[in-house]
Amino acid sequence: MKILALIGSPRVGGNTDLLVDAALAEAAKQGHTGEKLHLYDYEIKPCVDCRACKKGELVCVQKDDMPKIYKAIDAADALILGTPIYWYGPTAKMKLLIDRLRPYVANRRLEGKKAYLIAPSEEGPSACGPLVDSLKMSYKYLGLVYAGEALVTANEKGEVAKKPGEMEKARRLLNDL
Ligand SMILES: Cc1cc2nc3c(=O)[nH]c(=O)nc-3n(C[C@H](O)[C@H](O)[C@H](O)COP(=O)(O)O)c2cc1C
């Protein structure tokens, strides 16, 4: 299986990044391949609700870097959304990405793919309810299968590496892929 991890943290080498690495390394042992994509490296304009993606070719007409990301998503068998908790939701960059998934509502190309969530935060799982709820509903709307989550307690950059129990949550995440 080909896994695409979309990282919505600005911190390269931060907690989300390290957790995604751990999940992908474990998946590699089972013969899966993984690709990481840092959303902050890409220009992602906001969805402007033009509804062009609901007609004709069912594609987004915004001019930015999203075509590269759409291509990677289309090529993947499973997705990981990795985002720190910012104000009890995803980072703004991750939200831009989620909004731009709108073409998939009509083209159904995500139907049946598994999707996971990796979310570190200072407060841990108790801070993640709103994000988990909204992602479960969004994945369902898109036809994605919500396949699991790693909700991790970590705050300082890279702190999670010193917390074996928290790292383990990410290592176990893709066990059922
Ligand atoms: C703008 C901002 C908002 C945050 N909001 C929350 C929050 O609501 N709850 C929480 O537990 N942590 C919050 N945090 C802490 C981050 O979730 C935490 O530091 C996380 O480990 C960062 O992940 P990263 O290293 O992958 O960037 C916030 C951090 C920032 C910068």
The ligand as an SDF file (V2000), in Angstrom:
LIG
                    3D

 31 33  0  0  0  0  0  0  0  0999 V2000
   -1.2830   28.8690   17.8410 C   0  0  0  0  0  0  0  0  0  0  0  0
   -1.1940   27.6450   18.7130 C   0  0  0  0  0  0  0  0  0  0  0  0
   -2.3410   27.1630   19.2980 C   0  0  0  0  0  0  0  0  0  0  0  0
   -2.2970   26.0370   20.1140 C   0  0  0  0  0  0  0  0  0  0  0  0
   -3.4590   25.5720   20.6560 N   0  0  0  0  0  0  0  0  0  0  0  0
   -3.4320   24.4950   21.4630 C   0  0  0  0  0  0  0  0  0  0  0  0
   -4.6370   24.0170   22.0700 C   0  0  0  0  0  0  0  0  0  0  0  0
   -5.7270   24.5290   21.8660 O   0  0  0  0  0  0  0  0  0  0  0  0
   -4.5380   22.9420   22.9030 N   0  0  0  0  0  0  0  0  0  0  0  0
   -3.3380   22.3150   23.1600 C   0  0  0  0  0  0  0  0  0  0  0  0
   -3.3280   21.3450   23.8980 O   0  0  0  0  0  0  0  0  0  0  0  0
   -2.1930   22.7180   22.5610 N   0  0  0  0  0  0  0  0  0  0  0  0
   -2.2020   23.8020   21.7420 C   0  0  0  0  0  0  0  0  0  0  0  0
   -1.0450   24.2280   21.1320 N   0  0  0  0  0  0  0  0  0  0  0  0
    0.2170   23.4700   21.3510 C   0  0  0  0  0  0  0  0  0  0  0  0
    0.5740   22.5250   20.1660 C   0  0  0  0  0  0  0  0  0  0  0  0
   -0.5070   21.6970   19.8180 O   0  0  0  0  0  0  0  0  0  0  0  0
    1.7730   21.6510   20.5620 C   0  0  0  0  0  0  0  0  0  0  0  0
    2.8890   22.4540   20.8660 O   0  0  0  0  0  0  0  0  0  0  0  0
    2.1590   20.6240   19.5090 C   0  0  0  0  0  0  0  0  0  0  0  0
    3.0150   19.6650   20.0710 O   0  0  0  0  0  0  0  0  0  0  0  0
    2.8690   21.2340   18.3160 C   0  0  0  0  0  0  0  0  0  0  0  0
    3.1270   20.2130   17.3670 O   0  0  0  0  0  0  0  0  0  0  0  0
    4.3350   20.3300   16.3220 P   0  0  0  0  0  0  0  0  0  0  0  0
    5.6110   20.2020   17.1100 O   0  0  0  0  0  0  0  0  0  0  0  0
    4.1280   19.2140   15.3870 O   0  0  0  0  0  0  0  0  0  0  0  0
    4.2110   21.6480   15.6450 O   0  0  0  0  0  0  0  0  0  0  0  0
   -1.0630   25.3700   20.3350 C   0  0  0  0  0  0  0  0  0  0  0  0
    0.0980   25.8630   19.7290 C   0  0  0  0  0  0  0  0  0  0  0  0
    0.0420   26.9980   18.9480 C   0  0  0  0  0  0  0  0  0  0  0  0
    1.3160   27.5200   18.3060 C   0  0  0  0  0  0  0  0  0  0  0  0
  1  2  1  0
  2  3  1  0
  2 30  2  0
  3  4  2  0
  4  5  1  0
  4 28  1  0
  5  6  2  0
  6  7  1  0
  6 13  1  0
  7  8  2  0
  7  9  1  0
  9 10  1  0
 10 11  2  0
 10 12  1  0
 12 13  2  0
 13 14  1  0
 14 15  1  0
 14 28  1  0
 15 16  1  0
 16 17  1  0
 16 18  1  0
 18 19  1  0
 18 20  1  0
 20 21  1  0
 20 22  1  0
 22 23  1  0
 23 24  1  0
 24 25  2  0
 24 26  1  0
 24 27  1  0
 28 29  2  0
 29 30  1  0
 30 31  1  0
M  END
$$$$
